[in-house]
Amino acid sequence: MASSSKGGAFLAGVALLPVIAAIGALVAMVLGAAAGWLGGLIFPQVFERLSTLLFGENAPAWQIGAMFGFVAGFLRASLPKRR
């Protein structure tokens, strides 16, 4: 019986890892949106040119930051850590 409870705990931990990674990506997206908004206030021409280059039209700076934050959140969770 002890081995089945250990196996169940392991499976629950494995099932919980994608949920934790997704929550981390959403937190990174919110932080990226805040950083993009602040960067757009300080450097409006840079974000205007960047959005024109990437999307072909103007996108708000906070959306660009949110996009980069979301992608970086998943990359941070999936890439191995080097020492």
Buried (B, 14 or more C-beta within 10 A) or exposed (E): EEEEEEEEEEEEEEEEEEEEBEEBBEEBBBBBBBBBBEBBEEEEEEBBEBBEEEEEEEBBBBBBBBBBBBBBBBEEBEEEEEE
